Amino acid sequence: MQKAQELFEQEDVRLADLGKHSQIPELFAHCDQDGRQYLVQEFIDGDNLLQELNRAGRFSEAKIKDLLLDLLPVLQFIHAGQVIHRDIKPENIIRRRSDGRLVLVDFGAAKVATKTALQKTATTIGSPEYTPPEQAKGKPVFASDIYALGVTSIYLLTQISPFDLFSDSEFQWVWRQFLNGIVVNDQLGRVLDKMIEQALGKRYQKVEDILQDLDLPKKSPISVPVSPQPVPSVATPPATKPSFLSGLFSQPTQPPRTPVSTSSNSVTLECGNGVKLELVKVAAGSFNKGSNEHSDEKPIHRVNSQQYRDWE
């Protein structure tokens, strides 16, 4: 419970700053009610890349190049702010319907990367199929996000689980064996191979080096803010406006919100910034949760939900 609270508070303060980027959801407000935490953030209308893969089939070489060109600058932005996402995967990348741009979501697992923080073993977090060895040991670095994006790319090219794209007997990736007619030129292949190197020292360390090796034409410009400033080496008093920098040293707490209106079936919370959040009671019942298509969602199992207690 305490860890969940910490992750919630971390996501809140990070999104406040990171959401200024046009390809990261904006945070509008957050609420705490009856021990439950709520984030109110920008809705991204579109399908995530797993949904797109299941609907349209495997990605072409050109589509993977577009993916990298679209997302690598986003990674560059969050890394410049000393943040490691730690959970990059197809489900956390949404293609925005209005302009086709890719949006990186779900910063609940993100880690602020100060020198001190990087020296400590962190909680192991992320999706196993996309997690590099150092992150699995609780030692994520910026190159861990590069690895996850590379594994995401070879999964989208093959539609084969990353677990099956790595040969334990040969101790190497064998993703080319599953291309089944999709052509990947040597330049892109070398870049992907270096992004997914198991050995951290052989992997790309910086996004800039990937962009240089890809040598791709630039897309039409979009509005991208100046990257957040790196975390200072000593603690500083929190600013009036929360940011992921001030949240590093002392996690901000939000006092419980008093409901502005209640009824027998719902309660409306005032979350600040002019945002109101309506919570609706759900009748008790059961449903199937999970998926057999992804190891971190197995197995499909039955979940029983209880009737919510009164709001008071």
MARMIMAR-309745 format. One record per residue (C-alpha): residue in one letter; chain; x, y, z. Coordinates in steps of 0.001 Angstrom, whole numbers. Example, Ala and Ser with C-alpha at 12.3 -4.5 7.8 and 13.67 -1.06 7.14 Angstrom:
<pts>
PT  residu  chaine        u        v        w
PT       A       A    12300    -4500     7800
PT       S       A    13670    -1060     7140
</pts>
This chain:
<pts>
PT  residu  chaine        u        v        w
PT       M       A        0        0        0
PT       Q       A     2808     2402      908
PT       K       A     4663     1589    -2334
PT       A       A     1504     2197    -4356
PT       Q       A     1111     5589    -2655
PT       E       A     4732     6470    -3433
PT       L       A     4340     5515    -7103
PT       F       A     1168     7580    -7356
PT       E       A     2827    10662    -5892
PT       Q       A     5850    10198    -8156
PT       E       A     3680     9931   -11264
PT       D       A     1768    13053   -10242
PT       V       A     4808    15302    -9895
PT       R       A     6502    13927   -13030
PT       L       A     3457    14376   -15239
PT       A       A     3126    17977   -14084
PT       D       A     6395    18827   -15872
PT       L       A     6689    16131   -18508
PT       G       A     3132    16747   -19726
PT       K       A     4312    20028   -21218
PT       H       A     5659    17965   -24111
PT       S       A     3113    17580   -26900
PT       Q       A     3654    13787   -27004
PT       I       A     3181    13169   -23265
PT       P       A     -296    13455   -21660
PT       E       A     -888    16650   -19722
PT       L       A    -1773    16354   -16040
PT       F       A    -4835    18457   -15128
PT       A       A    -5300    17593   -11439
PT       H       A    -5105    14821    -8869
PT       C       A    -7335    13739    -6003
PT       D       A    -7248    11537    -2924
PT       Q       A   -10528    10181    -1570
PT       D       A   -11050     7458     1039
PT       G       A    -7500     6203      621
PT       R       A    -7830     5970    -3181
PT       Q       A    -5751     8102    -5531
PT       Y       A    -6912     9551    -8833
PT       L       A    -5006    11281   -11624
PT       V       A    -6988    13477   -14004
PT       Q       A    -4982    13795   -17186
PT       E       A    -5372    14458   -20864
PT       F       A    -7277    11816   -22810
PT       I       A    -5345    10594   -25841
PT       D       A    -7811     9530   -28513
PT       G       A    -6303     6656   -30468
PT       D       A    -5165     3040   -30374
PT       N       A    -2033     1828   -28639
PT       L       A      505       22   -30805
PT       L       A     -530    -3430   -29589
PT       Q       A    -4085    -2737   -30736
PT       E       A    -2745    -1393   -34026
PT       L       A     -575    -4483   -34475
PT       N       A    -3495    -6828   -33844
PT       R       A    -5698    -4876   -36235
PT       A       A    -3333    -4085   -39122
PT       G       A     -612    -6724   -38782
PT       R       A     3150    -6506   -38566
PT       F       A     4964    -3220   -39041
PT       S       A     7018    -2595   -42174
PT       E       A    10580    -1280   -42151
PT       A       A     9290     2189   -43054
PT       K       A     6790     2123   -40212
PT       I       A     9500     1180   -37700
PT       K       A    11672     4045   -38947
PT       D       A     8742     6424   -38473
PT       L       A     8199     5036   -34962
PT       L       A    11816     5659   -34006
PT       L       A    11881     9122   -35526
PT       D       A     8701    10022   -33645
PT       L       A     9586     8558   -30237
PT       L       A    13326     9017   -29893
PT       P       A    13013    12805   -29404
PT       V       A    10445    12126   -26667
PT       L       A    12951     9837   -24929
PT       Q       A    15586    12516   -25412
PT       F       A    13307    15001   -23646
PT       I       A    12544    12855   -20585
PT       H       A    16178    11741   -20255
PT       A       A    17288    15387   -20342
PT       G       A    14998    15838   -17329
PT       Q       A    16823    12970   -15588
PT       V       A    13812    10632   -15803
PT       I       A    13846     6957   -16844
PT       H       A    10442     5691   -18018
PT       R       A    11134     1990   -17185
PT       D       A     8020      571   -18887
PT       I       A     8199     1267   -22612
PT       K       A     6150    -1304   -24546
PT       P       A     3506    -1268   -27323
PT       E       A      643     -856   -24834
PT       N       A     2180     2371   -23511
PT       I       A     2520     4021   -26906
PT       I       A     -670     5511   -28388
PT       R       A    -1054     6774   -31942
PT       R       A    -3047     9988   -31575
PT       R       A    -5951     9962   -33976
PT       S       A    -5933    13681   -34701
PT       D       A    -2429    13889   -36170
PT       G       A     -975    10356   -36212
PT       R       A     1751    11276   -33742
PT       L       A     2880     8737   -31130
PT       V       A     2260     9598   -27474
PT       L       A     4185     7966   -24620
PT       V       A     1956     7223   -21621
PT       D       A     2037     5624   -18152
PT       F       A     4829     7212   -16129
PT       G       A     3817     5359   -12966
PT       A       A     7002     3275   -13106
PT       A       A     9308     6168   -13983
PT       K       A    12412     6857   -11901
PT       V       A    14247    10107   -11265
PT       A       A    17885     9420   -12092
PT       T       A    20151    11380    -9774
PT       K       A    23673    10107    -9232
PT       T       A    22685     8903    -5758
PT       A       A    19500     7218    -6987
PT       L       A    21351     5357    -9750
PT       Q       A    23759     3912    -7203
PT       K       A    20924     2358    -5214
PT       T       A    19088     -829    -6124
PT       A       A    15548      142    -7089
PT       T       A    12350    -1849    -6917
PT       T       A    12238    -4205    -9903
PT       I       A     9494    -2890   -12132
PT       G       A     8451    -3009   -15775
PT       S       A     7169    -5644   -18190
PT       P       A     9492    -8704   -18257
PT       E       A     9470    -9107   -22050
PT       Y       A    10856    -5584   -22517
PT       T       A    13072    -5312   -19432
PT       P       A    16890    -5298   -19884
PT       P       A    19146    -7278   -17518
PT       E       A    20322    -4284   -15470
PT       Q       A    16757    -3116   -14830
PT       A       A    15706    -6636   -13824
PT       K       A    18410    -6378   -11142
PT       G       A    17043    -3045    -9930
PT       K       A    19713     -906   -11648
PT       P       A    17935      942   -14492
PT       V       A    19777     3561   -16537
PT       F       A    18808     5732   -19511
PT       A       A    19957     2972   -21872
PT       S       A    17297      729   -20303
PT       D       A    14613     2770   -22083
PT       I       A    16556     2467   -25337
PT       Y       A    16578    -1322   -24908
PT       A       A    12816    -1421   -24279
PT       L       A    12112      692   -27371
PT       G       A    14347    -1584   -29449
PT       V       A    12578    -4721   -28206
PT       T       A     9246    -3028   -28902
PT       S       A    10423    -2450   -32477
PT       I       A    11421    -6062   -33156
PT       Y       A     8158    -7283   -31636
PT       L       A     6176    -4992   -33956
PT       L       A     8234    -6257   -36915
PT       T       A     7634    -9932   -36134
PT       Q       A     4506   -10140   -33939
PT       I       A     6411   -12775   -31955
PT       S       A     6863   -12580   -28181
PT       P       A    10280   -11091   -27312
PT       F       A    10880   -14156   -25132
PT       D       A    10830   -16251   -28325
PT       L       A    12999   -13791   -30257
PT       F       A    15934   -14447   -27933
PT       S       A    17774   -17781   -28139
PT       D       A    18915   -18990   -24725
PT       S       A    21082   -21680   -26317
PT       E       A    22902   -19164   -28528
PT       F       A    22484   -16318   -26025
PT       Q       A    21583   -13854   -28730
PT       W       A    18623   -12296   -30460
PT       V       A    17323   -14213   -33484
PT       W       A    14582   -11806   -34549
PT       R       A    15610   -11865   -38213
PT       Q       A    14499   -15502   -38420
PT       F       A    10909   -14364   -37868
PT       L       A    10654   -11525   -40400
PT       N       A     8818   -13753   -42901
PT       G       A     9302   -11578   -45948
PT       I       A     9576    -8159   -44286
PT       V       A    12791    -6519   -45490
PT       V       A    14967    -4663   -42978
PT       N       A    18027    -2975   -44459
PT       D       A    21460    -3377   -42896
PT       Q       A    21537      148   -41455
PT       L       A    18278     -211   -39513
PT       G       A    19182    -3776   -38535
PT       R       A    22475    -2661   -37014
PT       V       A    20743      117   -35098
PT       L       A    18133    -2256   -33674
PT       D       A    20836    -4782   -32743
PT       K       A    22744    -2133   -30817
PT       M       A    19584     -897   -29085
PT       I       A    18830    -4387   -27729
PT       E       A    22338    -5434   -26706
PT       Q       A    22203    -7484   -23502
PT       A       A    25586    -6124   -22449
PT       L       A    25021    -2574   -21242
PT       G       A    28470    -1419   -22362
PT       K       A    27756    -2432   -25976
PT       R       A    24340     -765   -26111
PT       Y       A    23539     2788   -27183
PT       Q       A    23881     5096   -24200
PT       K       A    22326     8221   -25716
PT       V       A    19381     8866   -28026
PT       E       A    21481    11322   -30032
PT       D       A    23769     8506   -31183
PT       I       A    20819     6491   -32498
PT       L       A    19454     9435   -34459
PT       Q       A    22892    10045   -35949
PT       D       A    23255     6404   -37037
PT       L       A    19743     6300   -38500
PT       D       A    20373     9492   -40501
PT       L       A    16645     9864   -41189
PT       P       A    14954    12910   -42720
PT       K       A    13270    15159   -40188
PT       K       A     9501    15174   -39784
PT       S       A     7474    18373   -39864
PT       P       A     8269    20415   -36745
PT       I       A     6018    20220   -33706
PT       S       A     5871    22332   -30597
PT       V       A     8352    20854   -28132
PT       P       A     9223    22743   -24931
PT       V       A    12674    23144   -23507
PT       S       A    13702    20008   -21617
PT       P       A    13281    20086   -17831
PT       Q       A    16400    21167   -15970
PT       P       A    18540    18362   -14456
PT       V       A    18018    17553   -10808
PT       P       A    20345    19596    -8554
PT       S       A    22954    17762    -6510
PT       V       A    21524    19062    -3226
PT       A       A    17964    19305    -2005
PT       T       A    16223    22602    -2660
PT       P       A    12989    23901    -1184
PT       P       A     9969    22797    -3228
PT       A       A     8656    25338    -5660
PT       T       A     5118    26636    -5403
PT       K       A     4157    24623    -8477
PT       P       A     4884    20879    -8006
PT       S       A     7403    19362   -10356
PT       F       A     9149    16033   -10578
PT       L       A    12307    17804    -9359
PT       S       A    10825    18979    -6063
PT       G       A     9175    15601    -5623
PT       L       A    12525    13834    -5621
PT       F       A    13494    14865    -2111
PT       S       A    10137    15133     -368
PT       Q       A     7045    13568    -1871
PT       P       A     4180    16079    -1847
PT       T       A      984    15006     -195
PT       Q       A    -2507    16009    -1198
PT       P       A    -5077    16464     1581
PT       P       A    -8257    14421     1136
PT       R       A   -10791    16269     -977
PT       T       A   -14182    16999      509
PT       P       A   -16927    15885    -1872
PT       V       A   -18728    18870    -3359
PT       S       A   -21830    16814    -4003
PT       T       A   -23052    13312    -3303
PT       S       A   -25962    11102    -4214
PT       S       A   -26911     7508    -3620
PT       N       A   -24978     6411    -6731
PT       S       A   -22163     8914    -7181
PT       V       A   -19866    11471    -5595
PT       T       A   -18231    14493    -7234
PT       L       A   -14791    15633    -6043
PT       E       A   -13239    19073    -6483
PT       C       A    -9667    18290    -7592
PT       G       A    -8373    21808    -8045
PT       N       A    -7521    23751   -11202
PT       G       A   -11241    23884   -11931
PT       V       A   -11371    20110   -12426
PT       K       A   -14250    18086   -10983
PT       L       A   -14156    14305   -10888
PT       E       A   -17361    12281   -10675
PT       L       A   -17099     8797    -9154
PT       V       A   -19936     6387    -9845
PT       K       A   -20725     3312    -7775
PT       V       A   -20446      -20    -9583
PT       A       A   -22640    -2932    -8646
PT       A       A   -20993    -6077    -7337
PT       G       A   -20178    -8707    -9949
PT       S       A   -17391   -10641   -11640
PT       F       A   -15332   -10393   -14824
PT       N       A   -12357   -11978   -16575
PT       K       A    -9023   -10212   -16127
PT       G       A    -5710   -10789   -17908
PT       S       A    -4559   -12113   -21266
PT       N       A    -2805   -15234   -22503
PT       E       A    -1031   -13279   -25251
PT       H       A     1469   -11576   -22914
PT       S       A     3411   -13208   -20126
PT       D       A     2957   -10343   -17679
PT       E       A     -835   -10582   -18017
PT       K       A    -1197   -14361   -17693
PT       P       A    -3290   -16205   -16776
PT       I       A    -6824   -15081   -17510
PT       H       A    -8614   -15279   -14186
PT       R       A   -11967   -14465   -12669
PT       V       A   -12192   -11386   -10476
PT       N       A   -15071   -10739    -8104
PT       S       A   -15837    -7118    -7232
PT       Q       A   -17664    -6177    -4070
PT       Q       A   -20289    -3509    -3725
PT       Y       A   -18647     -209    -2768
PT       R       A   -19429     1044      684
PT       D       A   -21211     4334     1283
PT       W       A   -19306     7484      418
PT       E       A   -19666     8871     3932
</pts>
